[in-house]
Amino acid sequence: MSKILDFLSKLDVSYENGVSEREQIRPYIESMRSQFEELADRPDIIDTISEGFPPLLQIEKKEITYQGKTYYYDQQRKIHNRYYRFMPKYIAMCFTTQHVQSIVKMIPFFDGPIRVCSGRHDHEGECMGTDALVIDLSGMNSVQVFNLEKEQDNNYAIIDPGIQFIDLITQLNQNGVGIPHGTCHSVRVAGFSFGGGWGPWTRAKGMGCESLAGVTIVLGDGTVKELWDEKLLPKKANGEPVASMTDDDRKLLWALRGGGGMSYGIVTSLVYKTFQLPPYTTKFTVSWKNGKALEILEKWEEIISGDNPDLLGTNLKIMAKSGDDQSTGQGCYFYGYYQSSDVDQNAIRKVIGQWFHSDLTPDDVTFQDGLSADPGENGLNSNSFWGGLSAWDRVIDWKDNSNSPLQYSGLKSYEFIPPEVDDPAPRKITSKLVKAGHEGGGLGKAGREILIQSLQSDLLEQKGFDAGLACYITLGAISGSFYTEYNSEINKKKRGEYDGSAFPYKSSPYTIQYQVWWNQNGVNKQADQYVNKALDWLEWCRDLDFPQTYGAFISFKDASIPTAVYFQESYAKLKDIKRNYANDPLNRLSTRKTII
Ligand SMILES: Cc1cc2nc3c(=O)[nH]c(=O)nc-3n(C[C@H](O)[C@H](O)[C@H](O)COP(=O)(O)OP(=O)(O)OC[C@H]3O[C@@H](n4cnc5c(N)ncnc54)[C@H](O)[C@@H]3O)c2cc1C
């Protein structure tokens, strides 16, 4: 596929601590010059490579070791959505910005597709590809926390793109700070941030991307840029004031905040503005086995559009039913992420009781974390928060807790997290957003009826559910104090065109995510006969005449939805930024759902 990459894959470099890559690569450079004519007039490429080059995994080279850790081709090529399987030509294991820069300089000499991956959670598998050159940043996974004393408004963390949330949140929480992260333990911060980043803090703190204050990015030609938004973080940890960003850089950072992954360059470091954690946080689940979905939905809409500032974030899950299901209700689960100033579970139960009474009384209210959970050996009460972050968007039959990957010795409440939390499995997702302005702050009566009716279909069968097929919607609240303030007239006037983010749904009350998952508890061959029909149901829901909704959320990626639909009013500007600032004239940094 590429003679130069084949040559570079054979570099005999030891990636152990203290051994200079530069010294080891030097002997190869002269040989490169003489072997490859195409490099003759590209001293910049030779110079870049001679500073460091990432180890390449291939079918023929199944493992590499970097600083004591071994990485395997067959492991790295697997993605979270097991519906897809890929056999890349090369997987460039990048551990430094230098590595990314060197491999990006090689793109012109490779004819196949280019893919970029951090956490491999892309629902359409656009992070991986057969015969592709995959630029893999999952080995870059540390975080540095900067708490400037007394200056709570200028605290931040510098985060590697490949860190997964369980590790990131652990380290942030140990320092008493947080970011608006996602819910699943293994999603990684890179793709999450560029897609927008919905989560348990969205009502109070906005989407994750609103707190993205800077990045280090390698553009399409290998140029490295450091962007830092002085309006979000005016000072660095050493007290030095941050210089104003240029207009061009501001546009690029704006695009990275919700404009989708990969399009604008490859990000090797993210600067996140952090916030102080509230004294106590918890997650509760209010459940109805056979709930009146229409009424519960109406109530939930009222809650998210009302004045409930302690409800930091929430989502509602409603199960789909088979066409012949005669029952009057269906499974409904209201997940809430809640803050309080004191350990008082009963006070929260009382609030929930006021929300849902008489004929909406739930079957159960549980605190998966429990406000009374052991606060952890380091005494930070908010650390108990993580216990509540099990995956809201999965329906799993918790069977075996014995091999939990999530236990963490310092924080006992971690043991509450079921281990299967977000194990890889096949699935298909599609999404819509609710338009603002309807009665009650949600879909309105007619819209609610369309949504709930879409959840009963002849394409779905009880036998399929019994075989482990899970079909449902999850609704993720966006409306709350953060976007109320963001959208206020006074703030609109204060903000420049490229301040804030490209995330186009700041006025939408919530996301609607239709989901079909199977084989979540291991392969069940019985499920296969029901999968295609369930996928037809999902596509039917996607195409539904549903005038109270619009758009789609790029992080809940469905490649069949046109790109313009995802990005709405930001689309034209994002295409412009890609063309003018990504230094990628041939659009090599592209997949089906990148901006161009
Ligand atoms: C189980 C599960 C739970 C989820 N929960 C949530 C949730 O709570 N909230 C939410 O908002 N989303 C959620 N998502 C969606 C998730 O945020 C997106 O799929 C996200 O893109 C994943 O990012 P990643 O880095 O893990 O995955 P990847 O597949 O590695 O990357 C996703 C995209 O970003 C690009 N990309 C990756 N790294 C870089 C980089 N360093 N520079 C430039 N581009 C890059 C990739 O090319 C790809 O297009 C969930 C997904 C799953 C599977």
PDBQT file of the ligand as one rigid body, heavy atoms in Angstrom, charges set to zero:
ROOT
HETATM    1  C1  LIG A 601     -21.711   3.059  25.442  1.00  0.00    +0.000 C 
HETATM    2  C2  LIG A 601     -21.714   4.475  24.954  1.00  0.00    +0.000 A 
HETATM    3  C3  LIG A 601     -22.132   5.492  25.792  1.00  0.00    +0.000 A 
HETATM    4  C4  LIG A 601     -22.149   6.823  25.365  1.00  0.00    +0.000 A 
HETATM    5  N1  LIG A 601     -22.568   7.799  26.221  1.00  0.00    +0.000 NA
HETATM    6  C5  LIG A 601     -22.554   9.087  25.808  1.00  0.00    +0.000 A 
HETATM    7  C6  LIG A 601     -22.937  10.152  26.671  1.00  0.00    +0.000 A 
HETATM    8  O1  LIG A 601     -23.287   9.943  27.825  1.00  0.00    +0.000 OA
HETATM    9  N2  LIG A 601     -22.913  11.417  26.175  1.00  0.00    +0.000 N 
HETATM   10  C7  LIG A 601     -22.515  11.693  24.892  1.00  0.00    +0.000 A 
HETATM   11  O2  LIG A 601     -22.492  12.865  24.504  1.00  0.00    +0.000 OA
HETATM   12  N3  LIG A 601     -22.141  10.711  24.066  1.00  0.00    +0.000 NA
HETATM   13  C8  LIG A 601     -22.149   9.430  24.487  1.00  0.00    +0.000 A 
HETATM   14  N4  LIG A 601     -21.767   8.441  23.627  1.00  0.00    +0.000 N 
HETATM   15  C9  LIG A 601     -21.349   8.811  22.276  1.00  0.00    +0.000 C 
HETATM   16  C10 LIG A 601     -19.871   9.189  22.280  1.00  0.00    +0.000 C 
HETATM   17  O3  LIG A 601     -19.672  10.432  22.927  1.00  0.00    +0.000 OA
HETATM   18  C11 LIG A 601     -19.380   9.310  20.836  1.00  0.00    +0.000 C 
HETATM   19  O4  LIG A 601     -19.502   8.076  20.195  1.00  0.00    +0.000 OA
HETATM   20  C12 LIG A 601     -17.947   9.812  20.788  1.00  0.00    +0.000 C 
HETATM   21  O5  LIG A 601     -17.663  10.191  19.470  1.00  0.00    +0.000 OA
HETATM   22  C13 LIG A 601     -16.967   8.765  21.260  1.00  0.00    +0.000 C 
HETATM   23  O6  LIG A 601     -15.677   9.283  21.325  1.00  0.00    +0.000 OA
HETATM   24  P1  LIG A 601     -14.441   8.286  21.449  1.00  0.00    +0.000 P 
HETATM   25  O7  LIG A 601     -13.193   9.095  21.463  1.00  0.00    +0.000 OA
HETATM   26  O8  LIG A 601     -14.685   7.370  22.589  1.00  0.00    +0.000 OA
HETATM   27  O9  LIG A 601     -14.576   7.418  20.132  1.00  0.00    +0.000 OA
HETATM   28  P2  LIG A 601     -13.819   7.352  18.714  1.00  0.00    +0.000 P 
HETATM   29  O10 LIG A 601     -14.651   6.375  17.965  1.00  0.00    +0.000 OA
HETATM   30  O11 LIG A 601     -12.392   7.022  18.874  1.00  0.00    +0.000 OA
HETATM   31  O12 LIG A 601     -13.944   8.794  18.101  1.00  0.00    +0.000 OA
HETATM   32  C14 LIG A 601     -15.170   9.339  17.703  1.00  0.00    +0.000 C 
HETATM   33  C15 LIG A 601     -14.975  10.311  16.532  1.00  0.00    +0.000 C 
HETATM   34  O13 LIG A 601     -14.057  11.338  16.886  1.00  0.00    +0.000 OA
HETATM   35  C16 LIG A 601     -12.900  11.312  16.037  1.00  0.00    +0.000 C 
HETATM   36  N5  LIG A 601     -11.720  11.464  16.894  1.00  0.00    +0.000 N 
HETATM   37  C17 LIG A 601     -11.327  10.622  17.878  1.00  0.00    +0.000 A 
HETATM   38  N6  LIG A 601     -10.227  11.090  18.456  1.00  0.00    +0.000 NA
HETATM   39  C18 LIG A 601      -9.910  12.240  17.837  1.00  0.00    +0.000 A 
HETATM   40  C19 LIG A 601      -8.865  13.182  18.009  1.00  0.00    +0.000 A 
HETATM   41  N7  LIG A 601      -7.956  13.020  18.962  1.00  0.00    +0.000 N 
HETATM   42  N8  LIG A 601      -8.824  14.265  17.188  1.00  0.00    +0.000 NA
HETATM   43  C20 LIG A 601      -9.773  14.443  16.227  1.00  0.00    +0.000 A 
HETATM   44  N9  LIG A 601     -10.786  13.576  16.022  1.00  0.00    +0.000 NA
HETATM   45  C21 LIG A 601     -10.855  12.486  16.832  1.00  0.00    +0.000 A 
HETATM   46  C22 LIG A 601     -12.915   9.963  15.363  1.00  0.00    +0.000 C 
HETATM   47  O14 LIG A 601     -12.319  10.024  14.091  1.00  0.00    +0.000 OA
HETATM   48  C23 LIG A 601     -14.391   9.635  15.304  1.00  0.00    +0.000 C 
HETATM   49  O15 LIG A 601     -14.965  10.214  14.179  1.00  0.00    +0.000 OA
HETATM   50  C24 LIG A 601     -21.734   7.122  24.045  1.00  0.00    +0.000 A 
HETATM   51  C25 LIG A 601     -21.301   6.099  23.194  1.00  0.00    +0.000 A 
HETATM   52  C26 LIG A 601     -21.289   4.791  23.641  1.00  0.00    +0.000 A 
HETATM   53  C27 LIG A 601     -20.823   3.708  22.721  1.00  0.00    +0.000 C 
ENDROOT
TORSDOF 0
